[in-house]
Amino acid sequence: MGVVTLQVLERAHKEVMALSRTEKGAFYDFLHKFRQNPDSPGLRRKQLKGDSRLWSARITDDYRALLLHIEDDDFLVVAVKHRREVYDNLDRYEYRINRVTGGIEVVDLGVIGDSAVGRLLPPSPTDQKDATPASPPGLFAQYTDEQLLELGVAEPLLPSIARVTTEDELLALVEVAPQLTAEVLLALYEGRSFDEVMEQITAPVRSPEPVDTEDFAAALARPATPVTSDDAALQAVIEQPFERWQVFLHPTQRTLVERHFNGPAKVSGGPGTGKTIVALHRARHLALHLPPNEERKVLLTTFNRNLAADLRARLLALAGAEVAERVDVINIDRLASQVVTEAGVGRGRRVIPDSDVAREWEALLLEVGEARFSADFLADEWSQVILGQAIQDRAGYFQARRVGRGRALTREDRDHIWTLVERFERRLTERNVWTWRQVAAHAARLERARPGRRRYAHVVVDEAQDLAAAHWKLLRALVEEGPNDIFLVGDPHQRIYDNYVTLSSLGINVRGRSSRLTLSYRTTRQILGTALNLLDGTTYDDLDGGSDTLAGYRSLLRGEPPILRGAATWADEQELIVGQVKEWVGAGAAVAVCVPTHEMVTAVVERLGAAGIDASEIGPDGPKRPDSVHVGTMHRFKGLEYQRMVIGGVCDGIVPRTDIERFRNDLRRYERERQRERSLLFVAATRARDGLAITWHGRPSPFLPVSVTP
């Protein structure tokens, strides 16, 4: 016997995760024993059917591993079952290679038979005479078997699919179906055409080469067969409560992670579609493929400080210390600060937050008696256009592109604005302060002038929609233009900062190298539907002058409908929040409460504490006490995830906040501010995995469904 290989199918891994800690450890021991000697008497390896590739082997007295024999001494763990399930009705297991994706699919027809869709299976010949002659038409009667197979549906499920007549039957079926089958059926049921499903769901995972449905070795090597053979990764997942992303990628995600791009590439997608997972795996992939003599590292960056710390911890868990050592994980402003500090620039100069910039402009305009332009307009013009495009003189500003800025400017306007900008910057210098945008713009100039090779070999950006133009200028200067230089992931629908850019104008051309992720792994269909309603069809840009859409964004998860409840006063609403939190915490769920303002955060923490519930505020560096109920503003929940969430204070006049009414005379700016408020609420709603409650007092927010009344 040669070297024995034993890999684990993702489906089997899910079953292992449902076992006790002791049984998980036994499974890990089983893997080692099998690889050393699959014929060991203690494993009791046996072929289940004479002509079958299916074998079973003993994990414990009660559990068996169901194995698919690939070839020679290569095996794949396709299921982990109680011993009674393995030997009862061996015909229940169907395995084959999907003719579209080329991946191995194993369908347990016994699971289908035991579920609500058991009656969907074709009646046996002896029962045909008792079959009911009249039955409602199937949900997929308009599609032929050939069409469904062309879309990638698992062939053993075709008889069951033909007999599905209700949504409940469909949802029961997709819970046990292979993932591509589930995605295709739900998309067709939701009204998408055959061509749309083919383009959006099937094409991204189609095998690039012809599929031999008898070649299991080739099928095992394809991304469409999500497996792991990495002992360290398996042990980490088994021994610690890490998430599935540490090991497995959806075939669409894996393709993006491992693809060679001839230049910058962009991946977009809604919440929970795995964008951050893709970014982490991409950073790992690039680090693993750095030449041995390459001293430069991969940069993994994002805007939010909390997220950078989280990315650092997750990369270490995913890639291990040796690989993580070749990746710099740092938030973009801190990186810019390091660059200018290394150059000896700005020493002793205090950085003021972006929120103070408009106030500084107001003070200047009051000082000079300027009424032609507002402080908000000038703050944006300076930050997004002048600093964003690294404009250094009046002539450069005269030629600057101002896409998306709304208000057209004459040459005389630009001349006057430039004079004000010069005076504003002198004012900041005299006060020995500057802004993070200035730091980023200065760092970009320093990096462009830096002799020799660029600082990083590759750049990976998470939450790309939050970065400002000056940040992109810096990133462009940090890495050589060329293959695999910049890889960015983001979702414009989650933009919660006032940063609007056109990447191509900043030297980052992603045209022809843009992809979308549309399957949510976090949020149930019920929560997703409510969250999408909050956006109300608002159009969002795609970071490059076009529009981005969540069309086709979907979930295969089912759950309870979100709770929408109103109260007369804020005090009454807090009682609703406390009651909901008590119920969920009592059921053992990880719960968080999100509210619009810091004052509300303080009030909720105190009220929960008075009710005997341990609650803590989420600060700039994360929750103060990880095991408590977390309470924070909507900004603080960026990138976080909880089993159940309460979003409170979703009232008219608070969401959206009333002070955006001052932009009514600037319609473009007004709509942009409302869009940002919608995004905040959308981000908060999509942090919930299993349960969501939205509360308000007085009148509900106009962003909530129209039918909702207090």
N, C-alpha and C positions, 0 to 999 in steps of 0.2 A: 504494500500500500504506500502511495506517495504522500505528499503533503496534503493534509485535509484542510479544506476551507469551509467555514461555516459562517454565513452572514445572516442578518436578521431583517426581515421585512418590516416596514413601518407599522403595518397592521398588527403584527405580532408584538412589536414594542408597546403599542397602546395597551394590549392585553396584559403585558408584564407589569405596566405601571398601575394596573388595577389590583395587583396582588399585594399581599402583606410584605413588610420589609424583609421578613425571614424568607419568604418565597422568592422575592426578588434576588436575594443573595444566593439562593439555591439555583436560580436560573443562571446567574453569572458563573457559578461553579460548574454547572452543566456545560456551558460553552467551552470552558477550559478542558474538561474531561473528554468531551466529544472530539475536540481538535487533536488531543493527544492519542486517543484510541477509540474510534467510533464503534468498534466491536467489543468494547468492554462489557462483560456480563451485567454489570450494575446498571447500564444504560438501557438494556432490554430493547435494543433497536430492532424493529420489525417492519416489513413491507405490509401496507394495509390492504392492497389488492394485487393480485398476481401480475397484472399488466400495467400497474400504476407506478408513477413516479413518487407517490406519496408514501412516506414512512412515518413511524412514530418512535419516540425515544423518551425514556423516563427522566423527569426532572426531580420529582419527589414521589412519595407514595400516592399522592392525590393528583398530581399534574403531569401532563405529557406535552412534549414539543411535537408539533406536526411539521414534518420536514419535506421539502420538495427536492428530489434528487436532480441536480442540474446535469452533471456529467462526471465520469470518473469518481474522484473523491471530493467533489464540490456539492455542498448542500445549502439550502436556504430554509431558515425557520420562518414558516408562513403563518403559524398560529400557536398559541399556548392555551390548552384546554384542560378541563377536568377530565380525568381518565374515562369517565362514563360517556362523555360527549364524543370522545375520539372513536370509540368502538361501536356506538349505536348508529346503524344506518350509514355505512361507509359510502354509499352513493351520494350522500349529501354534498361532498366536496367536488367542486368543479374548478379546474385550473387550466389556463391557456395563456397564450401570448396575444395581447391586443393587436389586431392587424393595423391599427392606425398609429398608436404610440410606440409599439414594439416592446412595451413593458409587460411584466408578468402580472396577471390578475388571478386571485384566488377568491372564489365566491363560495361561502358556506350556505348552501340552500337550506340546511337545517335551521339556521338562524332565521331565514325568511319564513320557513314553515312554522316556527314557533311564535312569530310576531303577528302583528295585525294584518300583514299581507299574506299570511299563509294560504288563505283562500284564493289568492290571486294565481297560484300555480295551476296549471292545466289539470282538469280532473283526470283521474286514471281511467283507462278504457272501461273498467267495470262500473264506473260511476257515470259514464256518458249518458246512459239511458235515463238517469235521474236529474240530469242537468236542466236548469230552468231555461226554457226556450227564449224568453224575452229578457234582455238585460240592457242597461243604459250603455250608450256608446263609450268607448275608452277615450281617455284624455288625449291619447296620441294616435287615434285612429287615422288621422290624415297623413301620417308618415309611414312609409313602408319599412319593413325590416332592413332592407338594403340601405335606406337613407339613415336609419338609426346607427347601423354598423359603420357607415361612412363617417358619422360624427364621433365614433369611438365608443359607443355603448357596448357593454359587456354582453357577448352573445348568449350566455346561459340565462340571462335575465329577460330576454325578449318575450317569452310566453307570459311572464308576470307583468311586464310593462303593458302588454296588449290588453290585460284585464283590469288595469287601473282606471277607476271611474270617478274617484273623488280626490280632493286635495289631501285629506287625512291618509288615504291609502298611498298616495304619492310620497308624502313625507315619511311614512313608515318604511317605504321601500328604499328611499334614498339614504336613510340612516344606516342601512347595511350594504348598500351598493358601493362598488369602487368609486373613487372620487370623481373621475372624469364622467362616468355614467350619471352620477348625481348632479353634477354641474350642467350637463347637457339637458337632462330632463327638466330641471328647474327653469332653465333659460327658455326652453320651448314652452313650458307651461305659463311662464310670465309674458308670453306674447312675442318673443323674438323670432325672427324668421330663420329658416334653415340656413340661409347664407350668412346671416349675422352670427349665429351660433358657430358656424364653421370658422368664420374669421376671428371671432373674439375668444372662443374657448378651445376649439379643436386645433386650429392651425398652430398656435404657439407651442403645443406639446406634440405635434406630429413628428414622427421619426424622419430625419433628413435622408435616410437611406431606405431602400426596399426592405420590408420586414419578412423574414422567414419564420412562420408561425410554429416551426418545429425546432428552431435553434434556441434552446433555453440559455445556453452560455452567452450568446450575443444579447439576449433579452436582459439577462442579469446585469450586464455592463451598461445598459442604457439609463439615462436619467429618469425615465418613466417607471423604473423599478426602484422606489426609494428604499435603500437598505443602508446598513452600517456594518462594517467589519472591524471598526476601531475599538479595541478593548478599553482604552482610556475614556473615550467618549461614552461608551456603554456604561462603564462603571460609575462615571460621574452622574449620569442620569438615574441609575438605579440607586445609588447610595445617597444622593442629595435631591432635594425637591426642585430641580431645575426644569425648565420648560422644554418641550419637544424641539424647539428651534435649534437647540444645541447640536442636534444630530442630523435631523432630516430637513430637506428642502423639497418643496413642490417642484415637479419637473420644469415648470416655467421659471421659477426662481433660480433653480440650478443652472439653467441655460444662460441666464443673465449674469450669474456669478462667474461662470467659467468662460464666457464669450470673449474673444479678442476683438477689441474695437479700434478702429483706425484714428480715433480722436475722442473728444469728450462724449460721454453718454449720459442719458437721463432716464430714470425710472420713476414713474408717478403711480399713484394708487391711493385708494381711500384708507381710513383707519383700520388697522388690524390685518392689512393685506400682506404684511411681512416686509415692508420697505426697510425697516431698521435691521431685520434679520438678513436681508440681502446685502445691506451695507457692511454688516459685520463679517459675513462670509466672504464678501468681495475683498475686504481689507486682508482677511486671512489668506485668501487665494493669491492676492498680489504679493504678500509678504513671503509666502512659500515659494514663489517663482522668481524672487529676486536673485540675480546672479550671486554666486558665493563671494565674489570680490566687490560687491556693491555696498558701499558704506552708507549711502543714503537710505532713509526709511520711507515707509508708506505713512501718509498723514490721514488720520480719520478725525474729522472735525464736525462741529455743529455750532449753533448759535447759543443755545441754552447751557448754562454752567451745570445745572442738575443733570441734564442729559449726557454731557461729556463724562461726568463721573460714572454714570450708569453704563455708558458704552465701554469705559475702561474695564469695569468689573466683568461685564458680559464677554468682552473679547478675551480676557484672561481665562475665563471658564471655558470658552469655546475652543481657543487655539492653544492654550498652554503658555507657560512663561517664556519658552524659547522663541516661539513665533511672535507672541505679543511684544517681545523686546524689540522687534523690527518694525513696530507700528507706534507712531506718536499719536496719542489720543488726547486732544486738547480743544477747548472751546475757542472759537475764532478770535474773540477779543483778547483773550489771554495770550494767544499766539502773536497777535499784532503787537501787544505790549512788550513781549519778549524781543521781538525784532527791533523795535525802536530803542529798548533798553540796551541791547547788545551794541547798538551803534552810538550809545552815549547821548541819545536825544531825549529831551523832555524830562530830564532828571529834576525831581522836586515839583514837577507840574502835576496838579491834581486833575483827575478825570471826573467830569460831571456826567450824570446819567442823561440819556436822550430825553427823558421827560423834562429836564431843566432847560433844554435848548430854546423852546418856544418862549419861556419866561425871560430868558436872556435877550431874545429878539424884542419882546415887548418893552423891556427896559430901554433898549437902544432906540426904538421908534419913539417912545415917549420923550426921550432925551433930545432927539433931533427934530421932533414935531412932524414925523412922517405919517401920512394917512393914505398914501396911494396903494400900498400893499399891506396885507395883514401879516402879523407875526407868524401865524401858522403857515401861510403861503411861503414866506421867505425862509422859514426853518426847513421846509421840505425842499425848496429850490436849492438851497445851499447843501443840504445833506445828500439828496438823491441825484442832483444834476452836477453840481460843481465838484463836491467831494467824490461822488460816485464815478464821475468820468475823469477824475484826477486833473481837472482844469486848473491851470496855474496862472493864467493871465486873461486880460480883457478880450483879446483877440480870440482866444480859445473858447471863451464863453459865447461870443458872437456866433460861432460855428456849431455850438453844441446842439445835439438832438435832444428833444424834450418829449419823447413819445409817452403818452398817457398822463401828461401833466395837466391837461384840460385847458387852461387859460393860455391863449396865444400871446406872445410878446413881440413888440416891435423892437427895432434896433435901439431906439431911444430908451425903451423899457429896460433892455438888457444893460445898457450903459449905466442907467441909474441904479439897477440892482447890484451891479458889480461894485459901484462906489459904496453902497451900503454893506456889502459883504466884506470889503477891505476894512471898513470901519469896525464891523462886528468882530472880525478876527483880531484886530488890534486890541479891542476891548477885552477879549478872552486872554490874550497874551499879557496885557497889563495886570489882569487879575491872577495870572499864573495858573490858569485852568485851560483844559481843552476837552473835547468830546471823544467818545469811542470811535465815531466816524472819522474824526481827524487823525486819530491814532492809526486806524486801518489804512487811510489814504497815504499817510506818511510812510507806513511800513511797506506799502506797495511800491512807492517811489524808491525806497532803500533797496528792496529786493530786485527791482528792475536794474538798478545800477550796480548790483553786487557782482563782482568779477567771478569768472569760473562757471561751473555748472550750477543749475538751480538747486535749491535746498532739499527738495524731495523727489523721489523717483516716481511716485504716484500720489494722487489726492483722492480721497473718498469723502463725500459730504452727506451727512444725514440731516433731515428737516431743511432741505435746501430753500424752501419758500420763505424762511425766516431771515435769510442773509440779505444785507444791503449791497448796493452797487460797489461801494468801497471795499467790502469784503471780497467780492468776486474779483476785483482788480488785484487784490493781494494774492488770492489763490492762483490766479493766472500767472502771477510773477513767481510763484513758489515752485512751479513744475514746468519742465520743458514741454513745448507743444509737440504732440506726436501720439503714437498708439498708446491707448490705456492711460492717458495723462490725468483726466478728471472724470470721476464717476459720481453722479449725484442722484439722490433719491429725495422725494418730497411730495407734498400734496397742497396745491394752492388753496383748497377748501379749508385747510387748517392754518392759514396764515393769520397769526394773531398779533403781528407787529406791522408797522406801516412801511413795509419794504416792497417796492415794486420795481422789477428790473426786466431788461431785455438782454438775455445772455449773449446773443450774437453780437450786440453792440459793445460788449465788454470782452470780446476776444474768445468767447466760449461757444463754439458752434456745435449744437447737438442735433441739427437737422439730419434726418435719416438714421439717427442713433437714439431714438426715443421709444420707450416701451411703457406699457401700462399693466399694473396688477389689479385684478378685479375681484378676487375671492377673499372675503374676510374670514380670518380664522379665529377672531376674538368675539365678535358681536353677533347676537342672535338675529334672526330675520325680523323679529318683532321690534327689537331695539333699533336695528338698522332702518326699518321703515320710518319710525318716529324721527330719527336723526336726519334722514334725508328730507323729510317734510319741513324740518327747521330751516333748510337752505332755500326751499320754496322756488326752485328753478333759477336762482341767481347765477349769472354767468361769471366764471372765474378765469383769469388769464393762465397761460401755461408756462410762464417764466420766459417766454421767447416771442412775444408779440401775437400769439394765437390764443385760443380759448381751450380750457380744460373741462372735462366733463366726468361725472361719475356714472355715466350710462354703462350698464352692464355690471356695476358694482353689486355684489351679492354675498349671501352667506348660506351655508348648508346647515347651520345650527338652528335648532328650535328652542323656544323658551316662552316665558310668560309675557303677556303684553305689558308695556310700561304703565306705571301708575301716575295719573295726573290729578292733583288735588289742590284746591284753593282754600284760603282762610280769610277771615275778615281783617285781621291785624297781624303785624309781625310777631307779636307774642303768641298769638294763636298758631301761626305757621310753625314756630319753633316747637310747639307741642306736637304738631304733625310729624316734624322731622325726628324728634325724640322717639315717638311711638314707632315709626318705621325702622329706625336704627335698632331699637330694642328687639323688634321682631326678627330682623335679619341677623344680628349678632347672636341672638339666642339660638338661631339655627346653625351657628358655626361658620357664617360667611365672613369673608374679608370685606369690610364696608368702609366707604368714605363719603364725606359730605362736601359738596362744592357750592360756594356762594359767590356773588359778584364782587363784594367789597371786603376790605380788611376789617372794618367795623363789624360786619356780619360774621366774619370768621371768629372774632373774639367772643361775640355773643353766643354763637353756637357751641364753641368749646366750653364756655362757662355753663351753658344750659345742659349740655350732655354730662358734664362733671357733676352738676347738682343732682342729676338723675342716676348717678352711680355708674356712669359709662366712662371708661378711660378714653379720653380724646386728646389729640395733640395737633398742633398747627404744622402745616407743611411750610418750611422756611426755604430760603434760597438754596440751601444745601440738602434739601429733602426733609422727610418727616423727622421730628425730634425723637419720637418713640415708635419704632417700626411696628410693634405689636398692638398699637392702639388704633382707635378709629381716627382716620386722618381727615383733617378739615383744612380747606384752603380755598384761595380764589381760583378762578378758572385758568389763569395763567400758570398757576403752580401745578396743574394736573397734566401739563403737556408731557407726553411720553409715558405716563403712568397707566396702570391697569388694575382694576378691582373686580371682584366677583359681583358686587352690588354697589350702586351709587345713588345718592340722593342729591339732586340739584335744587337748591332752595333759592328763594328771592327772585324768581323769574317773573318779575312784575313789570307792568307798564311804567316807564319812567326810570327804571333801573336797567332793564335789558330790552332795548338799547338805552344807554344812559342819556339823560336829557341834554347834556351839554353839547351833543353833536348837532343840536338844532341851530347852533351858531353858524353852521356851514350851509344853511339853506340857500344862501345866495350863490354858492358855488356847488351846483348840482352834482358835478362829477365827484368832488371831494365828499359831499354829503352821502352819496350812494356808496362810496368807498368805505366810509366810516361805518355805515349800517352793515355793509358786507363783512367788515372786520368783527362787528359785534355778533353777527350770525355765526361766523367761524368759531368764535370763542364758545358759544353755546353748543355748536356741533362737536367741537373737540371734547367738551365736558361730557356730552351724552354718549360719545363713543368710547369712553374709558370703561364703561360697564360691560362685563361679559355675560352675566346671567340675569341681572335684575336692575331696573332703572325706575326711579320715582322722581317726578318733577313737581315742585310745589311753588306756590306764590301766595301773596296776600293782596287784598284789594283787587285791582284789575290785572288779569294775566298779561304777559308780554304779547305784543302783536306778532311775535315770531312763532308763538305756539299755535296749534291747530285752531281754526276759527270757531269750531264747535265747542271749544273749552270755555266754560264760564265759572266764575268763583261761586 
